[in-house]
Amino acid sequence: MSIFDRQRLPPSVFKLDADRMRQGWYSDKYFINIARTLAELAAQGYRFGGNAPDLADLDLDLANVDVGSIEVEMQWFPRRRPLTVVAGVDKSLAMLRDCTGYFDDAGRFVSTFDQMEVWAVQDGSEAAYDGDPMNVTPVMRVRGRYRDFAMLETPTLGALARGSRVATNVYEVLKAAQGKTVLFFPARFDAHELQAADGYAYQIAVQLFNQNYGKSLSAHVSTDAQGDWWGGAGGGTVAHAAIACFLGDTAEATMAFAATRPADMPRIALVDFRNDCVGTSLEIIRRMFRRHLELTKAGRLEDAKKYKLYGVRPDTSVTLRDVSVPPLGDKRLDCGVNPRLVFLMRAAIDREWQGWGLEGEDRKRAEQYCREVKIAVTGGFAPAKIRQFEELQVPADIYGVGSWLLSSCDVCGTNTDFTADVVRVRIHGKWYDLAKTGRKACDNLMLERVQ
């Protein structure tokens, strides 16, 4: 599956539309055109009749070169600086395995994958790029008859670009969060068909961060589809719409959720419905703890676990100032989920137990209950905002990040393009360097032969 277990995902995982992919349904038309041109030239017995200035000094007999069946070496590489967290390799290999070949005269597909030589890195590898296209880090290398896999350039590049963009974006967010949990919330910002690949890329980035920084973060996705490729499952608690179903009573909605959901599901209350994150949080904590304490003292410990509040989540719109935040006249400081709001929430939650009039062991339980409530922040979070929170030591415990994780933008440095170039050709059984001006064959010690 990745560099972390040295296993590759089997082609069946990806549910490829192999029949149409073999016919070029997902390919840029010019790849279909060249594949069919070469096939027709091969059938006609065409031999090279032009000039080859890049090979002129080698004294080769080019007049007998069967261009229609030319074998090439192609390399795939990313162009995001300074590095890319690579994901999508196994999906690209599945495309090559299932779709390399040709249709015979009877219309039957003949696979020629076993006649190719393929090298690839494992998902989760890092690929550096300094901006010089003559100094790239290939993540896949293929040698084979070009017309057999020409049409796969488009979908393989797409699989690598999408997976690696999400993985690299997640990795940047994890670094900004300095080891705090990052919830993967971008499902609503793109087509549902992409969720499995995106969730896999997120999980790859979490594993790489853990490896590189000595952490043990878990992957937290919001849909089951996002965990499809690696065995994860979606998690979540209460949405704004659910609170509306309880007529705007967030505490009542949270209590109902706690009563009906399995105890091992973290209770994280969404607290901005009435634009009073502090007041709503305290109301929920009071009601949840009261029930938690009742059940504990009655010896119903399993039921009591259902009322253990794991956290509260402010998700205030960037156009609103929460009522608990005194205005300063600056929208950046007043509105949305800002540092002042989170500081106010933490302070209020930590001292809430003091006004409950409890004594002895109950008082200790109450203090611990409040102090263990985490704050999960969502709404417009990207690396810059997360770094600001961390620099200010804002008491946020969890970051939920959505659309930025899918970002592809030159200005913000998230554009994760991949390129595939032919860099060598095989003539009379021997390989020769041949690439367009400004490109050349490069190496990567992480490449492994794919059997």
N, C-alpha and C positions, 0 to 999 in steps of 0.2 A: 504493500500500500504506500510506502514512503521510506525515507531514509531511516525512520525510527524502528521499523520492523523488517526491512529489506525484502518485503513482499510487494508484488504488483497486483492491483485490482484486476480481476478477470474481465474480459469484454462483456460478459453477461450483465455486469453491474450497471453498465451505461445505457442499456436498452436502446441501442443505436437503430436508426432506420436504415439498415445496411443496404436494402434493395435499392432505395432511391439514392443513397449516397454513392453507390457503385455507378449509377447512371449520371451522376453529376448534378443532381437536384440541389445540392447545397454548395456548389462550386461556382466561383466567378467564371463567366462564360469563356474567357480567353484560355483558361486551363482546359476546358472541354475542347475548344478549337484545336489547341496544339496536340492534345492526346489523339484526337481523331485524325489530324493531319499526319502525324508520325505513323499511325497504324496504316493509313492508306499508302504512304510512301514505302513502308516495309512490304506491304502486299505487292506493290509494283516493282520491287527490287531496286528501288532508287539508291544511288550511291552519290556521295558528296561531290559536288562539282564547283564549289566556290573557293574562296581564299580564307586562310586561317592565320592572320598575322601574328597572333599570340603563340602559335606553334611553329612559326616559320623557321626558327633556328634549330629545330629538332630533327630535321631531315626525315620526316615521316611520310609514308605512302598514304596520303589522305584520299586518293581517288577511289579506294575500295572500302571506305568507311560507310557502314550501313546506318545512316542517320535515323531511319525509322525505328531502329532497335537500339539506339545509343544508350549506353549505361552512364549514369552520372552519380556524383556524390553531392548530396545536398545537406546543408546544415541549417538548423533552426536556432535563433538566438533572440534574447530580449533586448530592448533599448530603453530601459528605465534606469536613470541614474539615482544614486550610485550603485544600487543593487536591486535585484528582484528575488522575491521568495517564489520559487517555481512550483506551480500546481497545474494540473491538466496534462501531465506527461502520460499517465496511464490511459487516459481517455484517447489521446492522440495515437498511442500505440494500438489501442483497440481498433481505431479506424484503419490503421495500416494493416493489422492482422486480418480484419474482416473484409476489407474493400480494395486491397491491392490486387490487380489482375486485369482481365479483359473478358469480353463476351465473344464466344466462338461463333461460327457461322450458323449454328443452330440456336443462338440466343442464350446459351448456357454460360454462366459466369465461371471462369477458370482462375483460381487463386494462384498467384505467383509469389506470395509473401515468403515462402520457404526458399526462394531463390535470391532474396535480398540479404544484405548485411545491415543490421540496425544496431545503433548504440544510443543509449539514452541515460540521462541522470534519473534519480529517484525524485518523486514529489517531495517537497520539503527542502530541496537543495537551494543554495543561494548562488545567484549568477550576477557577477559584477559587470558594470558597463561604465566607461569613463567618457562616453560621447564620441569616441573614435570608432567608426564602423570597420576599421582595419584591425581592431583589437577587441574582439567580441568573445563572449563565453557561450559556446554552443550547448544547448540542452538536449538536442537530438541530432543524430547524423545517420543518413541513409545512403546506401549504395545499391543501385538497382536500375532496371530498365525504366527510363523516365516515363514513357507513356503509360506504364502500369500504375503509377501513383501520382501522376501530374494533377489529377482532379482533386486529390486529397490535401493539397496545399491550403486551400481556403478553410476547410473545417478544422484541420489540425492547428493552424495558426489561431483560429478563433477560440478553440478549447484552451490553448496555452495562454492567450491574452486574457481571457475572462478569468480563468482560475487563478492565474498569477497576479492579476490586478487586485482581486479580492484578498488573496493571501497576503500580499505586500501591504495593502491598506490596513488590514487587521494587525499585522505585525507592527506597523508604525503606531497604531493606537495603543497596542499593548505596551510598547516602550514608553509612550507618553504617560500611561497610567501607572507606570513603575510597579508592576506586579499586582495591581488590584484587578478584580474580576471585570471583564468586559462582556456584556450581554450582546448577542448578535441579533439585531433588530431590523435588517433591511428587507425582509420578505415582502412587505407591502409596496416597495418602491420599484419592483420589476416583475416581469412575467413569471408566473408560478413554475413554468417548466425549468427555470434556472435554479430553483431552490436547492436541489440535491447537490449540484456542483458547487454552489456558493457555500453551503454549509460544510462541505468537505474541505474547501479552501480555507475556511475559518478554522476548522479543527487542525489542519496542517500548520497554520500560523501559530496557534496556541502551543502545539507540541514543539515547534522550533524555538519559540520564546522560552519555554520551560527548559529546553536543552541548553540554550545559549546563556541564560541568566540564572540557572539553578533554582527555578521556581517549580511549583506543582499546581498551577492553575488548571481548573476543569473547563471544558467547553460547554457553553450554555446557548442553545439555539431555541428559537421560538416556535418552529414547526417541525413535525415529524419528518417531513420531506428533507429538511436540511440535515437530518442525521441519517438519511437512507444509506449512504455509501459506507459509513463507518460505524453504524450500530447505535447512533445517538437517538434521542427522543426530544420532542419539543417540550418546553416548560413555560409557565406563565401563571398569572393569577387573575386579577380583575381589571377589565377594561372600562373606559369611560362609559361605554354603552351599557355595561352591566350596572353601573351606578345609577344611570338614568332609569333602568328597569326597577330599581328600588327607590324611585322618586327623588333621587338626588341625595339620599342618606348613605354616605360612604361607609359609616360605621356599621350600619345594618347590613349592607352588601358584604362587607368583610366578614361579619359574624356568620352570615349565611354560607359564605364560601368556606369558612373554617369548619363549619358544622358538617358539611357534605363532602368535602374533598379528603383524599387519603392524607394521613398524618405526615407522611414523608415528603409531601409537596410544600415547599417553602411558602409561607404566607407573607407576601409583599403587598402592602396596601397602596393603591394609587390615591394621592391625597390632594390633588389640585382642582377637583371638580367644582368646588365653591370658591376657588381662588383664595383659600385660607389654609395653606399647607401646615402651619403650626397648629392652629386650632383643630383642624381635622385629624392631624396625627395624634394629638393628645386625647381626643375623644375616642379614637380607635384603641389606643393603648389602654385607656381606662377600662373600656368594655371587655377587651380581650383578656387583660390581666385578671379582672374580677372573675370571669368564667374559668380561667386557667387555675386560679387559686381555689375556687370552689371545688373543682374536680380533683385537684391535687389533695386537698384536705379530706375529700370523701374516699380517697384511695383509688380513684379511677384514673390511674396515671396515663394509660394509653389514650383515653379521651382528652386528658389535659394537654397532651402534646398537640392536639389540633388547634389549640388556642395560644400556641407559642408564636408570637409575632416575629417573623424573621427580619422584616424591614418595612420602610415606608418609601414611596417613590414620588417625588415632585416632578411634574411634567408640564410646568407652567408655560404658556405660549409666550413667545418673544415679544408679543405686543401688549402683554399684561404685566402689571406690577402687583405682586401678591400683597394682600392687605397687611401682612405682618412686616413688610419691608418699608421703613420710613423713606419718603421720596428725597432724592438728592438732585433731581432735575436732569439726570443723565440716563438715557434709556439703557445704555450698556451696563450701568450699575443698578438700575431700578428694575428692569423687566426680565422676564424669563426666569430660568433656573440659574441664579447668579450666586456668587460666593456669600454675599450677605444673607441670603435666604437660608442657605445650608447651615451657616454658623448659627443663625437664630433657631433653626429646627433642632440642631444638636444640643444646644444649651437648654432649650425648653424640655426636650425629651429626657435629658439626663437629670433634671431636677424635678420632674413631674411627680415622682413617687413620694416626694417630701410632703406633699399636701394631702396624702391619702389617709392620714391618721392611723397608720398601722404600727404595731409594736413587735418587738422580738424577732422571731424567725420570719414572720410575714413581712416585716419591714425589710429584712435582708433580701428576701425573695423579690420584693418589689423593686429595690434598687438594682439588683442584678438584671431583672427583666427589662427595665428601661435602658440600662447601659448597653445591653446586648442587641437592642434594636438597631439595625443598620440603615443607612441612607443610600438608596440607589437613585442616581440622578440620570435623567433623560431629557431629550429635547435640544437639538442643535449641537450635539457634542461631536467634535473633531479633534485631531491632535493639538491644535493651537489652544483651544479652550480647555482641554484636559491638562495640558502643561501649565496653563495659568492656575487652574485649581490646585495642582500639585505644588507649584511654587509658593502659593499662598497658604499651603497646608490646610486647605478646605477639608472639613471632616466628611467627605464623600467616601463611601466604602466600595461602591459598585458604579460602573459607568455603562449605560445602555447607549449603543451607537447604531444608527440606522443608515440613512442614505449615503453618508460620506464613505462608507465602506465599499460602495459601488462606484465611487467617483473616478472619472477618467478625464483629466484636465491637465494641459501643459502648464498653465499658470500655477496650479497648486502642486505640481510635480507628481501626479498620480497616473499620468498616461503611461500605460504598460504595453506598448506595441511590441509585437514579435515580427521578425522577418525571416524568410527562408530563401537561401541563395544556393544555386549550383556553383560549386567551387572547384570541382574536378570532373574530368571525363575519362572514359576508358577507351583506348584506341589499341586495337590488336593485342588485347589482353593486358595492357599496362596503363596505369593511372597517371594522368598529367594535370597539373594545375591549370585551371581555366575558369576565371570569374570575371564579372564585369568590373570595369575600372572603379577603384575605390573599395573593393572587397577582396577578401582572400580567405583561404581555409585557415581556421583557428582550432586550437585544441582545448580540451577541458578534462582534467584528470578525473573528474567525477563521472565521466561517461562510462557506461557499462554495456557490454555486448548483450543484446536481447536475443534469447533463443526462441 
